Amino acid sequence: MTALLETPSAPEAPEAREAGRSWRPVLWTLPPVLMVIGMAVYPIVRVLSESTKTKSGRGVQTWSNVLQEESFRNALWRTVMIAVGSTLGCLVLGTFLAIVLAFVPFPGSQVVGRLIDSVLTLPSFLVTLAFTFLYGTAGAVNALIHQITGGDQPAVNFLSTQWGVILAEVTFFTPFVVRPLLAAFAQLPREQLDVASSLGASPWRVLRQVVMPEAWPALAAGGSLTLLLTLNEFGIVLFTGAKGVLTLPALIYTRGIVTFDLPGAAVLASVQVLLSLSLYLGYRLLFARLTGARKES
């Protein structure tokens, strides 16, 4: 009797079901969007807002003053030169190491590969500290040369120069080129290499015409990532003690922390962000063009 008296619930309207379904993607998308806004967008907007502060309110006077300074131009030029030089060094050394590890079998190759990968887990200043123990004015190399020659002045004194920074960055960032290349080489069909060799092609020709064309996207990805990382590198410059090598990140640190010029530091940081975003956009366009060319061929 009770069951007969109960009124059956009305079925949910199709419009209500469609409305609930249409809101689900928004609800799933909202948390990551809020995280991106809080972690990336807000800091950039905050820095841009700080860069417009002047003594009389807001304006572009701080930008005009900072961009006209010789220290800014020197730091910007030095940052780009060190980043480009370090990236070229990483590309040359990383390509050589990847080719050897992938195509030249030798005992202990896996151990060497693991050691190269282990560099990725280390902080950048640790590599620089090791360089100081080796090549510093009181390092092991200078101590050995002093025992042999008896000279008073350190024979090796490049660590606090621009070349010391480049060498340290090449040592630390080369694995970022090696790893993508090894992954690309692992996908090459071995039959294709065997056929090229059986037709009389020399190893250099196989490398140039078969291997490297397939590895260009990986090489571009590793090189772009390395250029982006070296462009923003601060720890290596700081720990080398290269006082005359003032890069843009080091100048931002000096203006913001040492002299407490927050608007000036914000202008420099905005320029740094603009460089990084431009580089990332260029990498995406290059990667899209390379992958598109591969699909067409």
C-alpha positions as CSV (number, residue, x, y, z in Angstrom):
1,M,0.0,0.0,0.0
2,T,2.8,2.4,0.9
3,A,4.6,1.7,-2.2
4,L,1.5,2.4,-4.3
5,L,0.9,5.8,-2.6
6,E,4.4,7.0,-3.2
7,T,4.7,9.5,-6.1
8,P,7.4,8.5,-8.6
9,S,10.0,11.2,-9.0
10,A,9.9,13.1,-12.3
11,P,12.7,12.3,-14.7
12,E,15.4,14.8,-15.0
13,A,14.9,17.2,-17.9
14,P,17.2,16.9,-20.9
15,E,18.0,20.6,-20.6
16,A,19.2,20.1,-17.0
17,R,21.4,17.1,-18.0
18,E,22.9,19.1,-20.9
19,A,23.6,22.0,-18.6
20,G,25.4,19.8,-16.0
21,R,27.5,18.3,-18.7
22,S,28.4,21.6,-20.2
23,W,29.7,22.8,-16.8
24,R,31.9,19.8,-16.2
25,P,34.7,20.8,-18.5
26,V,34.8,24.2,-16.9
27,L,35.0,22.7,-13.4
28,W,37.9,20.5,-14.5
29,T,39.7,23.3,-16.2
30,L,39.3,25.8,-13.5
31,P,41.9,24.4,-11.0
32,P,44.8,24.2,-13.4
33,V,44.0,27.6,-14.8
34,L,44.0,29.1,-11.3
35,M,47.3,27.5,-10.6
36,V,48.9,28.9,-13.8
37,I,47.5,32.3,-12.9
38,G,48.9,32.2,-9.4
39,M,52.3,30.7,-10.2
40,A,53.1,32.3,-13.6
41,V,50.7,35.1,-14.6
42,Y,50.5,37.0,-11.3
43,P,54.3,37.2,-10.7
44,I,54.8,38.6,-14.2
45,V,52.0,41.1,-13.8
46,R,53.4,42.1,-10.4
47,V,56.9,42.6,-11.8
48,L,55.5,44.7,-14.7
49,S,53.5,46.8,-12.2
50,E,56.5,47.3,-10.0
51,S,58.6,48.5,-13.0
52,T,56.2,51.4,-13.6
53,K,56.7,52.9,-10.2
54,T,58.4,56.3,-10.0
55,K,59.1,58.8,-7.3
56,S,56.1,60.8,-8.4
57,G,53.7,57.9,-9.0
58,R,53.7,55.7,-12.1
59,G,55.1,56.1,-15.6
60,V,57.9,55.0,-17.9
61,Q,60.7,57.1,-16.3
62,T,62.2,54.0,-14.6
63,W,62.3,52.1,-17.9
64,S,63.9,55.0,-19.7
65,N,66.6,55.4,-17.0
66,V,67.4,51.8,-16.8
67,L,67.5,51.1,-20.5
68,Q,69.9,54.0,-21.0
69,E,72.4,52.8,-18.5
70,E,75.7,51.4,-19.8
71,S,75.6,48.7,-17.2
72,F,72.4,47.3,-18.6
73,R,73.6,47.3,-22.1
74,N,76.9,45.5,-21.1
75,A,75.0,43.0,-19.0
76,L,72.5,42.2,-21.7
77,W,75.2,41.8,-24.3
78,R,77.3,39.6,-22.0
79,T,74.3,37.5,-21.1
80,V,73.5,36.8,-24.7
81,M,77.2,36.1,-25.6
82,I,77.6,33.7,-22.7
83,A,74.3,31.9,-23.5
84,V,75.1,31.6,-27.2
85,G,78.7,30.4,-26.5
86,S,77.6,27.9,-23.9
87,T,74.8,26.6,-26.1
88,L,77.2,26.1,-29.1
89,G,79.6,24.3,-26.8
90,C,76.9,22.1,-25.5
91,L,75.7,21.3,-29.0
92,V,79.1,20.3,-30.2
93,L,80.1,18.3,-27.1
94,G,76.6,16.8,-26.6
95,T,76.3,15.7,-30.2
96,F,79.7,14.0,-30.1
97,L,79.0,12.2,-26.8
98,A,75.5,11.1,-28.0
99,I,77.0,9.7,-31.3
100,V,79.7,7.8,-29.4
101,L,77.3,6.4,-26.8
102,A,74.8,5.4,-29.4
103,F,76.9,4.0,-32.3
104,V,80.4,3.2,-30.9
105,P,80.1,0.3,-28.5
106,F,82.8,0.2,-25.8
107,P,83.0,-1.3,-22.3
108,G,81.5,0.9,-19.7
109,S,79.3,2.9,-22.1
110,Q,76.2,2.5,-20.0
111,V,78.2,3.7,-16.9
112,V,79.3,6.8,-18.8
113,G,75.7,7.4,-19.9
114,R,74.5,7.1,-16.3
115,L,77.2,9.5,-15.1
116,I,76.1,12.0,-17.7
117,D,72.5,11.7,-16.6
118,S,73.5,12.2,-13.0
119,V,74.7,15.7,-13.8
120,L,71.0,16.6,-14.3
121,T,70.4,15.9,-10.6
122,L,73.1,18.2,-9.3
123,P,72.8,21.9,-8.5
124,S,74.7,24.1,-10.9
125,F,76.8,25.7,-8.1
126,L,78.2,22.2,-7.3
127,V,79.8,21.9,-10.7
128,T,81.3,25.4,-10.3
129,L,82.6,24.5,-6.8
130,A,84.3,21.5,-8.3
131,F,85.9,23.7,-11.0
132,T,87.2,26.0,-8.2
133,F,88.9,23.1,-6.5
134,L,90.5,22.1,-9.9
135,Y,91.2,25.3,-11.7
136,G,91.0,28.0,-9.1
137,T,94.0,30.1,-8.2
138,A,94.6,27.7,-5.2
139,G,93.2,24.7,-7.0
140,A,94.8,21.3,-7.7
141,V,96.0,22.2,-11.2
142,N,97.8,25.4,-10.2
143,A,99.3,23.6,-7.2
144,L,100.7,20.8,-9.5
145,I,102.1,23.4,-11.9
146,H,103.6,25.3,-9.0
147,Q,105.4,22.2,-7.8
148,I,106.7,21.5,-11.3
149,T,107.7,25.0,-12.3
150,G,108.1,26.7,-9.0
151,G,106.3,29.9,-10.3
152,D,104.6,32.3,-7.9
153,Q,101.7,33.4,-10.1
154,P,98.9,30.9,-10.9
155,A,99.4,29.5,-14.4
156,V,95.7,28.8,-14.8
157,N,93.6,31.8,-14.1
158,F,90.5,31.7,-16.4
159,L,87.9,30.6,-14.0
160,S,86.8,34.1,-12.9
161,T,86.5,35.3,-16.5
162,Q,83.8,34.9,-19.1
163,W,85.5,31.7,-20.5
164,G,85.3,30.1,-17.1
165,V,81.6,30.8,-16.9
166,I,81.1,29.3,-20.4
167,L,83.2,26.2,-19.6
168,A,81.2,25.6,-16.4
169,E,77.9,26.0,-18.2
170,V,79.0,23.7,-21.0
171,T,79.9,21.1,-18.4
172,F,76.6,21.4,-16.6
173,F,74.1,21.8,-19.4
174,T,75.6,19.3,-22.0
175,P,73.3,16.4,-20.7
176,F,70.3,18.5,-21.8
177,V,71.5,17.9,-25.4
178,V,72.8,14.4,-24.9
179,R,69.6,12.9,-23.6
180,P,67.2,14.1,-26.4
181,L,69.7,13.0,-29.0
182,L,70.1,9.5,-27.5
183,A,66.3,9.1,-27.5
184,A,66.2,10.2,-31.2
185,F,69.0,7.8,-32.1
186,A,67.3,4.9,-30.4
187,Q,64.3,5.3,-32.7
188,L,66.3,5.0,-35.9
189,P,65.7,1.7,-37.7
190,R,68.9,-0.3,-37.6
191,E,68.0,-1.8,-41.0
192,Q,68.3,1.7,-42.5
193,L,71.8,2.1,-41.2
194,D,72.8,-1.4,-42.3
195,V,71.5,-0.8,-45.9
196,A,73.3,2.5,-46.1
197,S,76.5,0.8,-45.0
198,S,76.1,-2.1,-47.3
199,L,75.8,0.2,-50.3
200,G,79.3,1.5,-49.6
201,A,78.5,4.7,-47.7
202,S,81.2,5.8,-45.4
203,P,80.4,6.3,-41.6
204,W,80.6,10.0,-42.1
205,R,78.2,9.9,-45.0
206,V,75.8,7.7,-43.0
207,L,76.0,10.1,-40.1
208,R,75.4,13.2,-42.3
209,Q,72.7,11.9,-44.6
210,V,70.9,9.3,-42.5
211,V,71.4,9.9,-38.8
212,M,71.5,13.6,-38.4
213,P,68.4,14.5,-40.5
214,E,66.3,12.3,-38.2
215,A,67.9,14.0,-35.1
216,W,67.3,17.6,-36.1
217,P,64.1,18.0,-34.0
218,A,65.8,16.5,-30.9
219,L,68.9,18.7,-31.5
220,A,66.8,21.8,-31.9
221,A,64.8,20.9,-28.7
222,G,68.0,20.3,-26.7
223,G,69.7,23.4,-28.0
224,S,66.7,25.7,-27.4
225,L,66.3,24.4,-23.8
226,T,70.0,24.9,-23.2
227,L,69.9,28.4,-24.6
228,L,66.9,29.2,-22.4
229,L,68.6,27.8,-19.3
230,T,71.9,29.5,-19.9
231,L,70.2,32.8,-20.6
232,N,68.7,32.7,-17.1
233,E,71.6,31.1,-15.3
234,F,72.7,32.8,-12.1
235,G,74.3,30.3,-9.7
236,I,77.3,29.5,-12.0
237,V,78.1,33.2,-12.4
238,L,77.8,33.8,-8.7
239,F,79.9,30.9,-7.6
240,T,82.7,31.5,-10.1
241,G,83.4,34.8,-8.4
242,A,83.6,36.4,-11.8
243,K,83.1,40.0,-10.6
244,G,83.8,41.5,-14.0
245,V,81.3,39.1,-15.6
246,L,78.0,40.8,-14.7
247,T,75.1,39.1,-16.5
248,L,71.5,40.3,-16.6
249,P,70.4,37.9,-13.8
250,A,73.3,39.0,-11.6
251,L,72.5,42.6,-12.3
252,I,68.8,41.9,-11.2
253,Y,70.2,40.4,-8.0
254,T,72.4,43.4,-7.4
255,R,69.7,46.0,-8.0
256,G,67.0,44.1,-6.1
257,I,68.8,42.6,-3.1
258,V,72.0,44.6,-2.7
259,T,70.9,48.2,-3.5
260,F,67.2,47.5,-2.9
261,D,66.2,49.3,-6.1
262,L,63.0,47.3,-6.7
263,P,61.6,49.3,-9.6
264,G,65.0,49.1,-11.5
265,A,65.2,45.4,-10.7
266,A,61.7,44.9,-12.0
267,V,62.6,46.6,-15.3
268,L,65.5,44.3,-15.7
269,A,63.4,41.3,-14.8
270,S,60.8,42.3,-17.3
271,V,63.5,42.4,-20.0
272,Q,64.7,39.0,-18.9
273,V,61.1,37.6,-19.1
274,L,60.7,39.1,-22.6
275,L,63.9,37.5,-23.8
276,S,62.8,34.1,-22.4
277,L,59.3,34.2,-23.9
278,S,60.7,35.3,-27.2
279,L,63.2,32.5,-27.2
280,Y,60.4,30.0,-26.2
281,L,58.2,31.3,-29.0
282,G,61.0,30.9,-31.5
283,Y,61.7,27.4,-30.3
284,R,58.0,26.4,-30.8
285,L,58.0,27.9,-34.3
286,L,61.2,26.1,-35.2
287,F,60.0,22.8,-33.8
288,A,56.7,23.0,-35.6
289,R,58.5,23.7,-38.9
290,L,61.0,20.9,-38.4
291,T,58.3,18.4,-37.5
292,G,56.1,19.6,-40.4
293,A,59.0,19.2,-42.9
294,R,59.5,15.6,-41.6
295,K,55.8,14.7,-42.1
296,E,55.8,16.1,-45.6
297,S,58.9,14.2,-46.6
